Every structure is written in C-alpha cells, then in structure tokens.
Amino acid sequence: MAFAAFATTEAQPQTARRKSPIALFLLLPGILYLVLFFLTPLISLILTSLQAPSEFGDIGVYDYAFNWQNYVAVIESYWPHILRSFGYALLATVFALLFSYPIAYFIGVKARRRPLLQSLLLVLVIAPFFISFLLRTLAWKQILSDESLIITSLKALSLLAPDAYFAGTPFAVVFGLTYNFIPFMTLPLYTALERLDTRYLEAGSDLYANSFTVFRKVTIPLSMPGIVAGTLLTFIPAAGDYINASRDFLGGPDTQMMGNVIEANFLVLLNYPAAAALSIVLMAAILVLVGIYVKRSGTEDLL
C-alpha cells in the first residue's frame, strides 16, 4: 500500500511535466501576439522618444540617441495640457458614474424580473456603439453650435446671454467625453449589480436601516468591482482622447488635451521624439494613477 501511494505521488509530477510543453504551446499564439502588437511598438516608441535631431538639420529627420532631455522638454512645454487632460478625464469619469449607476441599478436590479425589458434596455445602452465615435461627436458639435435650434431657442427665451456659446468650451469637451464613454461605465456596473443578491438589501431593511444607509453600506460595497472596472474603462481612454477636444469637433484653442498635442507633433510638426515622449509620459502617469486608485479602493485583484 505504501509503495503504491509512493508510486502515485511520483507519477503526478511526471504527468505535470508532460503537460507543461502542451500548455506552453497553447500559450504561444497569445505570447506572439503580445510581442508583435504590444511589446514591439512599445520598444519602438521608447527608442523614438530618445532620438535627437539629425546633424543635417532636415525637418522630420532624427537619429537614434539617448536624448532623455526630450522628456524634460515636453513636460516643461506641455504641463498645462497634461493637467487639463487628467482634469477633463476625471470630471467625465465622475459624471459618467453619476449618470450610469442609476441606469445600471435599474437594469440589473429593478428590471431583473422582466427579462424582455432588461434586454431592451441593454440594447439601448449598447446602441451608440453601432454609430461611429466620430459621427456621434460631430452630431453633438452641430447640436451645440451657435446656430443650432437648441442654442438659438435658449437665447430667444433669455435663458442664455446673447453672446453665450457652448462649442469650443471646456463644458462641451467634458460633455462629449461623458456622453461617449457612458456605455463603458454602464456595462461593468450592470454586470456587478446584476449579480447582486437582493436578500442582503432586505436584511439591511430588516435591521432598521433606511434606504440611504442600505445603499451606502451594502449596495456600493458589493458593486465596488463594477465601479472600479467602469471608472478604469472610462478614465484611461478619456485621458488620451483627442477627438472631443479637437477644434474640428467640440474643442477650441484653450481646450487642447495631450492627445491633440501628440497628434500635432506627429502629423503636423513632425517632431516624433516629442510626440513619443509625451505618449510615454501619458502611459506612465495613467499606470501610476490607476495603481494608486486600485490600491486605495481595495481591489488589487483586478490588476
């Protein structure tokens, strides 16, 4: 008996060793994909950010070097855009959370016993994805323009000053970011709230807690994974967005974000090292902020 047990114990590691090459083979496509489409562009971006102008002085020609001063230069030149980008992204994330939570709660909890209504509401949340991001933003540019029916009606009713305008203001940019990223906030919240056990809410009421206390002490903590996931899915792309703040859409000269600066350096100024350095700064800042946020929210397992 002892020999049989020993033989079985010895056979298990051998079986695990035989399976390891198969597991590695199955992981190989994913590893190759990450190397080709994530690691390789990232290395190329880092090398570009360290380039120095060519000695021939031609515009858009740079030589590989270790010119780390590019990072200092872009931070000194574009720190207002960096702060503005994270400020707009933070405001859009907060507004998206305030708008999305009631929607997700109604779909995930209140409409749980009506599958048809729940499915219809989910389709309405996902429906904006069927229209191009650019077209949706362009439509809001027309709606918020000075000649639009809404703005002219508000001015005619004396609800707005005659010289008031919305397009090209920070309000328009934050509004556009909030509108475009609300589905990214709503869906994770719905996923968390749809799994919420309503018996916990009933137990809180049975313990003489009012509705607000039950919401604060029970509902929010149980839906925290959805809140964290939704805020990350909203804040990260909003911080790097360059469409809403563009002059061609909802932005103006004083609302430019980092995405607009990176686009201008890459495509207009042909300053590839500065654009690459700004991209690295943006990614590093987002990683630091996300790490601190997840750590403070107590959901480290999401990383």
TORMAR-7404 format. One record per residue: residue in one letter; x, y, z of N, C-alpha, C, O in turn. Coordinates in steps of 0.1 Angstrom, whole numbers, padded with zeros to 4 digits, always signed. Layout:
N
aXYZXYZXYZXYZ/...
***
This chain:
303
m+0008-0012+0000+0000+0000+0000+0009+0013+0000+0006+0022-0007/a+0019+0012+0009+0028+0024+0009+0035+0026-0004+0037+0037-0008/f+0039+0015-0010+0046+0016-0023+0037+0021-0034+0042+0029-0042/a+0025+0017-0033+0015+0022-0043+0013+0037-0042+0012+0044-0052/a+0011+0041-0029+0009+0055-0027+0021+0063-0031+0020+0074-0037/f+0034+0058-0029+0046+0065-0033+0047+0066-0048+0051+0076-0054/a+0043+0054-0054+0043+0054-0069+0033+0064-0075+0036+0071-0085/t+0022+0066-0069+0012+0075-0074+0017+0090-0072+0015+0098-0081/t+0023+0092-0060+0029+0106-0058+0040+0109-0068+0041+0120-0072/e+0048+0099-0071+0058+0102-0081+0053+0104-0095+0059+0111-0103/a+0042+0097-0098+0036+0098-0111+0030+0112-0114+0030+0116-0125/q+0025+0119-0103+0018+0131-0105+0028+0142-0111+0024+0149-0120/p+0040+0144-0105+0049+0154-0111+0053+0151-0125+0055+0160-0133/q+0054+0138-0128+0058+0134-0142+0047+0138-0152+0050+0143-0163/t+0034+0136-0147+0023+0140-0156+0023+0155-0158+0020+0159-0169/a+0025+0162-0147+0026+0177-0148+0037+0181-0157+0035+0191-0165/r+0048+0174-0157+0059+0178-0166+0056+0175-0180+0060+0183-0189/r+0048+0164-0183+0045+0161-0196+0035+0171-0202+0034+0174-0214/k+0026+0177-0193+0016+0186-0198+0022+0200-0200+0016+0208-0207/s+0033+0204-0193+0038+0217-0194+0042+0221-0208+0039+0233-0212/p+0048+0213-0217+0051+0217-0230+0038+0220-0238+0038+0229-0247/i+0028+0212-0236+0015+0214-0242+0009+0228-0238+0004+0235-0247/a+0009+0231-0225+0004+0244-0221+0012+0255-0227+0006+0265-0230/l+0025+0254-0228+0034+0264-0234+0030+0266-0249+0030+0277-0254/f+0028+0255-0255+0024+0255-0269+0011+0262-0271+0009+0270-0281/l+0001+0260-0262-0012+0267-0263-0011+0282-0260-0018+0290-0266/l-0001+0285-0252+0001+0299-0248+0009+0307-0259+0009+0319-0259/l+0016+0299-0268+0025+0305-0278+0018+0316-0287+0023+0326-0289/p+0006+0313-0292-0001+0323-0301-0003+0336-0293-0001+0347-0299/g-0008+0335-0280-0010+0347-0273+0002+0355-0270+0003+0367-0270/i+0013+0348-0267+0026+0354-0264+0031+0361-0276+0036+0372-0276/l+0030+0354-0288+0035+0361-0300+0027+0373-0304+0032+0383-0308/y+0014+0372-0301+0005+0384-0304+0009+0396-0295+0010+0407-0300/l+0012+0393-0282+0016+0404-0273+0030+0410-0277+0032+0422-0276/v+0039+0401-0281+0052+0406-0285+0051+0414-0298+0058+0425-0299/l+0043+0410-0308+0043+0417-0321+0035+0430-0320+0039+0440-0325/f+0024+0430-0313+0015+0441-0313+0014+0450-0300+0007+0460-0300/f+0022+0446-0290+0023+0454-0278+0038+0457-0275+0041+0469-0274/l+0046+0447-0273+0059+0449-0269+0068+0456-0279+0075+0465-0276/t+0067+0451-0292+0075+0457-0303+0071+0472-0305+0080+0480-0306/p+0058+0476-0306+0055+0490-0307+0060+0498-0295+0064+0510-0297/l+0059+0493-0283+0063+0500-0271+0078+0502-0272+0083+0513-0268/i+0086+0492-0275+0100+0494-0276+0104+0505-0287+0112+0513-0285/s+0097+0504-0298+0099+0514-0309+0096+0528-0304+0102+0537-0308/l+0085+0529-0296+0081+0542-0291+0091+0548-0281+0094+0560-0282/i+0097+0539-0273+0107+0543-0263+0120+0548-0271+0125+0558-0267/l+0124+0540-0281+0136+0544-0289+0133+0557-0296+0143+0565-0297/t+0121+0559-0301+0118+0572-0308+0119+0583-0299+0123+0594-0302/s+0114+0581-0286+0113+0592-0277+0127+0597-0273+0129+0608-0267/l+0137+0589-0275+0151+0593-0271+0159+0598-0283+0171+0600-0282/q+0153+0599-0295+0160+0604-0307+0165+0618-0305+0159+0626-0298/a+0175+0622-0313+0180+0636-0314+0179+0640-0328+0179+0632-0337/p+0178+0653-0330+0177+0658-0344+0189+0654-0352+0200+0654-0347/s+0187+0652-0365+0198+0648-0374+0208+0659-0376+0204+0671-0376/e+0220+0656-0377+0230+0666-0379+0229+0674-0392+0234+0685-0394/f+0221+0668-0402+0219+0675-0414+0208+0686-0413+0207+0695-0421/g+0200+0685-0402+0191+0696-0399+0178+0696-0406+0170+0705-0406/d+0175+0685-0414+0163+0684-0421+0151+0682-0412+0152+0675-0401/i+0139+0688-0415+0128+0686-0407+0122+0672-0407+0121+0667-0418/g+0120+0666-0396+0114+0653-0395+0124+0642-0396+0121+0630-0397/v+0137+0645-0396+0148+0635-0397+0155+0635-0383+0160+0645-0378/y+0156+0623-0377+0162+0622-0364+0171+0610-0364+0168+0600-0371/d+0180+0610-0355+0190+0599-0353+0187+0593-0340+0184+0599-0330/y+0190+0579-0339+0188+0572-0326+0199+0577-0317+0211+0578-0320/a+0195+0581-0305+0204+0585-0294+0198+0583-0281+0188+0576-0280/f+0205+0588-0270+0199+0587-0257+0197+0601-0252+0202+0605-0241/n+0188+0608-0259+0185+0622-0256+0173+0622-0246+0162+0625-0250/w+0176+0619-0233+0165+0619-0223+0159+0632-0220+0149+0634-0214/q+0166+0643-0225+0161+0656-0222+0148+0659-0230+0141+0669-0227/n+0145+0650-0239+0132+0651-0246+0120+0651-0236+0110+0658-0237/y+0121+0643-0226+0111+0642-0216+0110+0654-0207+0099+0659-0204/v+0121+0660-0204+0121+0673-0196+0115+0684-0205+0107+0692-0199/a+0118+0684-0217+0113+0695-0226+0098+0694-0228+0091+0704-0227/v+0093+0682-0230+0078+0681-0232+0070+0684-0220+0059+0689-0220/i+0076+0680-0208+0069+0682-0196+0069+0697-0193+0058+0703-0189/e+0080+0704-0195+0080+0719-0193+0071+0726-0203+0065+0736-0200/s+0070+0721-0215+0063+0728-0225+0048+0725-0225+0040+0734-0228/y+0044+0713-0221+0030+0709-0222+0024+0705-0209+0014+0697-0209/w+0030+0709-0197+0024+0706-0185+0009+0711-0183+0001+0704-0177/p+0005+0722-0189-0009+0726-0188-0018+0716-0195-0029+0713-0190/h-0013+0711-0206-0021+0701-0214-0022+0688-0206-0033+0681-0206/i-0012+0684-0199-0012+0672-0191-0022+0673-0179-0030+0664-0177/l-0022+0685-0172-0031+0687-0161-0045+0688-0167-0055+0682-0161/r-0047+0694-0178-0060+0696-0184-0066+0682-0188-0078+0680-0187/s-0058+0674-0194-0062+0661-0198-0067+0652-0187-0078+0647-0187/f-0060+0652-0176-0064+0644-0164-0076+0650-0157-0084+0644-0151/g-0077+0664-0157-0088+0671-0151-0101+0668-0159-0111+0664-0153/y-0100+0669-0172-0112+0666-0180-0116+0651-0179-0128+0648-0178/a-0106+0642-0179-0109+0628-0178-0115+0625-0164-0125+0617-0163/l-0111+0631-0154-0116+0629-0140-0130+0634-0139-0139+0627-0134/l-0133+0646-0145-0147+0651-0144-0156+0642-0153-0167+0639-0148/a-0152+0638-0164-0160+0629-0173-0163+0616-0166-0174+0611-0167/t-0153+0611-0159-0155+0598-0152-0165+0599-0140-0173+0591-0139/v-0164+0610-0133-0173+0613-0122-0187+0614-0127-0197+0608-0122/f-0189+0622-0138-0202+0625-0143-0208+0612-0149-0220+0609-0148/a-0199+0604-0156-0204+0591-0162-0208+0582-0151-0218+0575-0153/l-0201+0582-0140-0205+0573-0128-0219+0577-0123-0227+0569-0120/l-0221+0591-0121-0233+0596-0116-0245+0593-0125-0256+0590-0120/f-0243+0593-0138-0254+0590-0147-0256+0575-0149-0267+0571-0151/s-0245+0568-0149-0246+0554-0152-0251+0545-0141-0257+0535-0143/y-0248+0549-0129-0251+0540-0117-0266+0538-0116-0271+0527-0115/p-0275+0549-0117-0289+0546-0116-0294+0538-0128-0303+0530-0126/i-0288+0540-0140-0293+0532-0151-0289+0517-0149-0298+0509-0152/a-0277+0515-0145-0273+0501-0143-0280+0495-0132-0284+0483-0132/y-0283+0502-0121-0291+0497-0110-0305+0493-0114-0310+0482-0111/f-0311+0501-0122-0325+0498-0127-0325+0486-0136-0334+0477-0135/i-0315+0485-0145-0315+0474-0154-0311+0461-0147-0317+0451-0149/g-0301+0462-0138-0296+0450-0132-0304+0445-0120-0304+0433-0117/v-0311+0454-0113-0319+0450-0101-0334+0452-0103-0341+0442-0101/k-0338+0463-0106-0353+0466-0107-0359+0458-0118-0370+0453-0117/a-0352+0457-0130-0358+0450-0142-0354+0436-0142-0355+0429-0153/r-0349+0430-0131-0344+0416-0132-0355+0406-0134-0353+0396-0140/r-0367+0409-0130-0379+0400-0131-0386+0402-0145-0396+0395-0147/r-0381+0411-0153-0387+0414-0166-0376+0412-0176-0370+0422-0181/p-0373+0400-0181-0362+0398-0190-0363+0406-0203-0353+0410-0208/l-0375+0407-0208-0377+0414-0221-0373+0429-0219-0366+0434-0228/l-0378+0435-0208-0375+0449-0206-0360+0451-0203-0354+0460-0208/q-0354+0441-0196-0340+0442-0193-0331+0441-0206-0322+0449-0207/s-0335+0432-0215-0328+0431-0227-0329+0443-0236-0320+0447-0242/l-0341+0449-0236-0344+0461-0244-0335+0472-0239-0329+0480-0247/l-0334+0474-0226-0327+0485-0220-0312+0483-0223-0304+0493-0225/l-0307+0470-0222-0293+0468-0225-0290+0471-0240-0279+0477-0243/v-0299+0468-0249-0297+0472-0263-0296+0487-0264-0288+0492-0272/l-0304+0494-0257-0304+0509-0258-0290+0514-0252-0285+0524-0257/v-0285+0508-0242-0272+0512-0237-0261+0509-0247-0252+0517-0249/i-0262+0498-0254-0251+0494-0264-0253+0500-0277-0244+0501-0285/a-0265+0506-0280-0269+0511-0293-0259+0522-0298-0256+0522-0310/p-0253+0531-0290-0244+0540-0295-0231+0534-0302-0225+0540-0310/f-0228+0522-0298-0216+0515-0304-0219+0512-0319-0209+0510-0326/f-0231+0512-0323-0234+0509-0337-0232+0521-0346-0232+0520-0358/i-0229+0533-0340-0226+0545-0347-0212+0549-0345-0207+0548-0333/s-0205+0554-0355-0191+0558-0353-0189+0568-0342-0198+0577-0341/f-0178+0567-0335-0175+0576-0325-0174+0590-0331-0178+0600-0324/l-0168+0591-0342-0166+0604-0349-0180+0610-0352-0182+0622-0350/l-0189+0602-0358-0202+0608-0362-0210+0612-0350-0217+0623-0350/r-0209+0605-0339-0216+0609-0327-0211+0622-0322-0219+0631-0318/t-0198+0624-0321-0192+0636-0317-0195+0648-0326-0198+0659-0322/l-0195+0645-0339-0198+0655-0349-0213+0660-0348-0216+0672-0350/a-0221+0650-0345-0236+0654-0343-0237+0663-0331-0245+0673-0332/w-0230+0661-0320-0231+0670-0308-0225+0683-0311-0229+0693-0306/k-0215+0684-0320-0210+0697-0324-0221+0705-0331-0221+0717-0329/q-0229+0699-0340-0239+0706-0346-0250+0710-0336-0256+0721-0337/i-0253+0701-0327-0263+0704-0317-0259+0716-0308-0268+0724-0304/l-0247+0717-0304-0242+0727-0295-0236+0739-0302-0231+0748-0296/s-0237+0740-0315-0232+0751-0323-0241+0763-0320-0253+0762-0316/d-0236+0775-0323-0243+0788-0321-0256+0788-0329-0266+0795-0325/e-0256+0782-0341-0267+0783-0350-0278+0772-0348-0288+0771-0355/s-0275+0763-0338-0284+0752-0336-0298+0756-0330-0299+0767-0325/l-0308+0748-0332-0321+0751-0327-0321+0753-0312-0328+0761-0307/i-0314+0744-0305-0314+0744-0290-0308+0757-0285-0314+0764-0277/i-0296+0761-0290-0289+0773-0285-0297+0786-0289-0299+0795-0281/t-0302+0787-0301-0310+0798-0305-0323+0799-0297-0327+0810-0294/s-0329+0788-0294-0342+0788-0286-0339+0793-0272-0346+0801-0266/l-0328+0788-0266-0324+0792-0253-0321+0807-0252-0325+0814-0242/k-0315+0813-0263-0312+0827-0263-0325+0835-0265-0327+0846-0260/a-0334+0829-0273-0347+0836-0276-0355+0837-0263-0363+0847-0261/l-0354+0827-0255-0362+0827-0242-0354+0834-0231-0358+0834-0219/s-0343+0840-0234-0335+0848-0225-0329+0839-0214-0326+0844-0203/l-0328+0826-0217-0322+0817-0207-0306+0816-0209-0299+0812-0200/l-0302+0822-0220-0288+0823-0223-0285+0837-0227-0293+0844-0234/a-0273+0842-0224-0269+0856-0229-0268+0856-0244-0264+0845-0250/p-0270+0867-0250-0269+0867-0265-0255+0863-0270-0254+0858-0281/d-0245+0866-0262-0231+0863-0267-0226+0849-0261-0214+0846-0262/a-0235+0842-0254-0231+0829-0249-0229+0818-0259-0235+0819-0270/y-0220+0809-0257-0217+0798-0266-0212+0786-0259-0207+0787-0248/f-0214+0774-0264-0210+0762-0258-0199+0755-0266-0190+0750-0259/a-0200+0755-0279-0189+0748-0287-0176+0755-0284-0175+0767-0284/g-0165+0747-0283-0152+0752-0280-0149+0755-0266-0139+0761-0263/t-0158+0751-0257-0156+0754-0242-0152+0741-0235-0155+0730-0240/p-0146+0742-0223-0144+0730-0215-0157+0722-0212-0156+0710-0211/f-0168+0729-0210-0181+0723-0208-0184+0713-0219-0188+0702-0217/a-0182+0718-0232-0185+0709-0243-0176+0697-0244-0181+0686-0247/v-0163+0699-0241-0154+0688-0241-0157+0678-0231-0158+0666-0234/v-0160+0682-0218-0163+0673-0208-0177+0666-0211-0178+0654-0208/f-0186+0673-0216-0199+0667-0220-0197+0657-0231-0203+0646-0230/g-0189+0660-0241-0186+0650-0251-0179+0637-0246-0183+0626-0250/l-0170+0639-0237-0163+0627-0231-0173+0619-0223-0173+0607-0223/t-0181+0626-0215-0190+0619-0206-0200+0611-0215-0203+0599-0212/y-0206+0617-0225-0216+0611-0234-0209+0599-0241-0216+0588-0241/n-0198+0600-0247-0192+0590-0255-0187+0578-0246-0187+0566-0252/f-0184+0580-0233-0179+0569-0225-0189+0564-0215-0185+0555-0207/i-0201+0568-0215-0211+0563-0206-0213+0548-0208-0215+0541-0198/p-0214+0543-0220-0216+0528-0221-0204+0520-0215-0207+0509-0209/f-0192+0525-0215-0181+0519-0209-0182+0518-0194-0177+0509-0187/m-0189+0528-0188-0192+0528-0174-0204+0519-0170-0204+0512-0160/t-0214+0520-0179-0227+0513-0175-0226+0498-0176-0231+0491-0167/l-0219+0493-0185-0219+0478-0187-0212+0471-0175-0217+0461-0170/p-0200+0475-0171-0194+0469-0159-0203+0470-0146-0203+0461-0138/l-0209+0482-0145-0218+0484-0133-0230+0474-0134-0234+0468-0124/y-0235+0473-0146-0246+0464-0148-0242+0449-0144-0250+0442-0138/t-0230+0445-0149-0225+0432-0146-0224+0429-0131-0228+0418-0126/a-0219+0439-0124-0218+0437-0109-0232+0438-0102-0234+0430-0093/l-0240+0447-0106-0253+0448-0100-0263+0437-0103-0272+0433-0096/e-0261+0431-0115-0270+0420-0119-0268+0408-0111-0277+0400-0109/r-0255+0406-0105-0252+0395-0096-0255+0398-0082-0253+0390-0073/l-0260+0410-0079-0262+0414-0065-0274+0406-0059-0284+0405-0065/d-0271+0400-0048-0281+0393-0041-0290+0402-0033-0286+0409-0023/t-0303+0403-0037-0312+0413-0031-0316+0409-0017-0321+0418-0010/r-0313+0397-0013-0316+0394+0001-0307+0402+0011-0311+0404+0022/y-0295+0406+0007-0287+0415+0015-0294+0428+0017-0294+0434+0028/l-0301+0433+0007-0308+0446+0008-0320+0444+0018-0323+0453+0026/e-0327+0433+0016-0338+0430+0025-0333+0429+0040-0340+0433+0049/a-0322+0422+0042-0316+0421+0055-0313+0434+0061-0315+0436+0073/g-0307+0443+0053-0304+0456+0058-0317+0464+0063-0317+0471+0073/s-0328+0463+0055-0340+0469+0059-0346+0463+0071-0352+0470+0080/d-0345+0449+0072-0350+0443+0084-0342+0447+0097-0347+0446+0108/l-0330+0452+0095-0322+0457+0107-0324+0472+0109-0316+0478+0115/y-0335+0477+0103-0339+0491+0106-0330+0501+0100-0329+0512+0104/a-0323+0497+0089-0315+0507+0082-0324+0514+0071-0332+0507+0065/n-0322+0527+0069-0330+0533+0059-0324+0531+0045-0314+0524+0044/s-0331+0535+0035-0327+0532+0021-0313+0537+0018-0305+0531+0012/f-0310+0550+0023-0297+0555+0020-0286+0547+0027-0275+0545+0021/t-0288+0543+0039-0278+0535+0047-0276+0522+0040-0265+0517+0039/v-0287+0515+0036-0285+0503+0028-0277+0504+0016-0269+0496+0012/f-0280+0515+0009-0273+0518-0004-0258+0521-0001-0250+0516-0008/r-0255+0528+0009-0241+0532+0013-0234+0520+0019-0222+0518+0016/k-0240+0512+0027-0233+0502+0034-0233+0488+0027-0225+0480+0030/v-0243+0486+0019-0245+0473+0012-0243+0473-0003-0235+0466-0008/t-0251+0482-0009-0251+0481-0024-0238+0486-0030-0232+0479-0038/i-0232+0497-0025-0220+0503-0031-0208+0493-0028-0201+0490-0037/p-0206+0488-0016-0195+0478-0014-0196+0466-0023-0186+0461-0028/l-0208+0461-0024-0210+0449-0032-0208+0451-0047-0204+0442-0055/s-0210+0464-0051-0208+0467-0066-0195+0474-0068-0193+0479-0079/m-0186+0474-0058-0173+0481-0060-0165+0475-0071-0159+0483-0079/p-0164+0462-0074-0157+0457-0086-0162+0464-0099-0154+0467-0108/g-0175+0465-0100-0181+0472-0112-0177+0486-0113-0175+0492-0124/i-0177+0493-0101-0173+0507-0101-0159+0509-0105-0156+0518-0113/v-0150+0501-0100-0136+0502-0103-0134+0499-0118-0126+0506-0125/a-0140+0488-0123-0138+0485-0137-0144+0495-0146-0137+0499-0156/g-0155+0501-0142-0161+0511-0151-0153+0524-0151-0151+0530-0161/t-0148+0528-0139-0140+0540-0139-0127+0539-0146-0122+0548-0153/l-0121+0527-0146-0109+0525-0153-0111+0525-0168-0104+0531-0176/l-0122+0518-0172-0125+0518-0187-0129+0532-0192-0129+0534-0204/t-0134+0541-0183-0137+0554-0187-0125+0564-0186-0123+0571-0196/f-0118+0564-0175-0108+0573-0173-0096+0571-0182-0091+0581-0188/i-0092+0559-0185-0080+0556-0193-0082+0561-0207-0073+0569-0212/p-0092+0557-0214-0093+0563-0228-0097+0577-0229-0093+0584-0238/a-0104+0583-0218-0108+0597-0218-0095+0605-0217-0094+0616-0222/a-0085+0601-0209-0073+0609-0207-0065+0610-0219-0058+0620-0222/g-0066+0600-0228-0058+0600-0241-0067+0604-0253-0062+0604-0264/d-0079+0608-0251-0088+0612-0262-0083+0624-0269-0078+0634-0262/y-0084+0625-0282-0081+0636-0289-0092+0641-0299-0090+0651-0306/i-0103+0634-0299-0114+0638-0308-0123+0649-0302-0125+0659-0308/n-0128+0646-0290-0137+0656-0284-0131+0670-0282-0137+0680-0284/a-0118+0670-0278-0111+0683-0275-0106+0689-0288-0100+0700-0287/s-0107+0683-0299-0102+0688-0312-0110+0700-0316-0122+0701-0314/r-0103+0710-0323-0110+0721-0328-0120+0718-0339-0130+0725-0341/d-0118+0706-0345-0128+0702-0356-0140+0696-0350-0150+0693-0357/f-0141+0694-0337-0153+0688-0330-0158+0697-0319-0164+0707-0322/l-0155+0693-0307-0162+0701-0296-0152+0710-0289-0156+0718-0280/g-0139+0710-0292-0129+0717-0285-0126+0731-0292-0132+0734-0302/g-0117+0738-0285-0112+0751-0290-0098+0753-0288-0091+0743-0284/p-0092+0765-0290-0078+0767-0288-0073+0765-0273-0062+0761-0271/d-0082+0767-0264-0078+0766-0249-0083+0753-0243-0083+0751-0231/t-0087+0743-0251-0092+0730-0245-0083+0718-0250-0088+0707-0249/q-0072+0721-0256-0064+0710-0262-0059+0701-0251-0054+0705-0240/m-0060+0688-0253-0055+0678-0244-0043+0671-0250-0038+0675-0260/m-0037+0662-0242-0025+0656-0246-0026+0648-0259-0017+0648-0267/g-0037+0642-0262-0039+0635-0274-0038+0645-0286-0033+0641-0296/n-0043+0657-0285-0042+0667-0296-0028+0671-0298-0024+0673-0309/v-0020+0673-0287-0006+0677-0288+0002+0666-0294+0010+0669-0303/i-0001+0653-0290+0007+0642-0296+0003+0641-0311+0012+0639-0319/e-0009+0643-0315-0013+0643-0329-0006+0654-0337-0001+0651-0348/a-0006+0666-0331+0001+0677-0338+0015+0675-0340+0021+0678-0350/n+0022+0670-0330+0037+0667-0331+0040+0656-0340+0050+0657-0347/f+0031+0646-0341+0034+0635-0351+0031+0639-0365+0039+0636-0374/l+0019+0645-0367+0014+0647-0381+0017+0661-0387+0017+0662-0399/v+0018+0671-0378+0020+0685-0383+0034+0690-0381+0041+0694-0391/l+0039+0689-0369+0052+0694-0366+0063+0684-0370+0075+0688-0371/l+0060+0672-0372+0069+0661-0375+0080+0660-0364+0091+0656-0367/n+0076+0663-0352+0085+0662-0340+0083+0649-0333+0076+0648-0323/y+0088+0638-0340+0085+0625-0335+0090+0622-0321+0083+0615-0313/p+0102+0626-0317+0106+0623-0303+0098+0630-0293+0095+0624-0283/a+0093+0642-0295+0084+0649-0286+0071+0642-0285+0066+0640-0274/a+0065+0637-0296+0053+0630-0296+0054+0617-0288+0046+0613-0281/a+0065+0610-0291+0067+0597-0285+0070+0599-0270+0065+0591-0262/a+0077+0609-0266+0080+0612-0252+0067+0615-0244+0065+0611-0233/l+0058+0623-0251+0045+0626-0245+0037+0614-0243+0030+0612-0233/s+0037+0605-0253+0030+0592-0252+0035+0584-0240+0026+0578-0233/i+0048+0583-0238+0053+0575-0227+0049+0582-0214+0046+0575-0204/v+0050+0595-0213+0046+0602-0201+0031+0600-0198+0028+0597-0186/l+0023+0600-0208+0008+0597-0206+0006+0583-0201-0001+0581-0191/m+0013+0573-0207+0011+0559-0202+0016+0558-0188+0010+0551-0180/a+0028+0563-0185+0033+0562-0172+0025+0569-0161+0022+0563-0150/a+0019+0580-0164+0011+0587-0155-0002+0579-0152-0007+0579-0141/i-0008+0574-0163-0020+0566-0161-0017+0554-0153-0026+0550-0145/l-0006+0547-0155-0003+0535-0148-0001+0538-0133-0006+0531-0124/v+0005+0549-0130+0007+0553-0116-0007+0557-0109-0010+0552-0098/l-0015+0565-0116-0028+0568-0111-0037+0556-0109-0044+0555-0099/v-0037+0548-0119-0045+0536-0118-0041+0527-0107-0049+0521-0099/g-0027+0525-0105-0022+0517-0094-0026+0522-0081-0030+0514-0072/i-0025+0535-0079-0029+0541-0066-0044+0540-0064-0048+0537-0053/y-0052+0542-0074-0066+0541-0073-0071+0527-0069-0079+0525-0060/v-0065+0517-0076-0069+0503-0073-0065+0499-0059-0072+0492-0052/k-0053+0504-0055-0048+0500-0042-0056+0507-0031-0059+0500-0021/r-0060+0519-0033-0068+0526-0023-0083+0520-0022-0089+0520-0012/s-0088+0516-0034-0101+0510-0034-0102+0496-0029-0113+0491-0028/g-0091+0490-0027-0091+0476-0021-0094+0465-0031-0099+0455-0027/t-0092+0468-0044-0095+0458-0054-0082+0455-0062-0082+0455-0074/e-0071+0451-0055-0059+0448-0062-0060+0436-0071-0052+0435-0080/d-0070+0427-0069-0071+0415-0077-0075+0418-0091-0075+0410-0100/l-0080+0431-0094-0084+0435-0107-0071+0437-0116-0073+0437-0128/l-0060+0440-0110-0048+0443-0118-0042+0430-0124-0032+0430-0131/
***
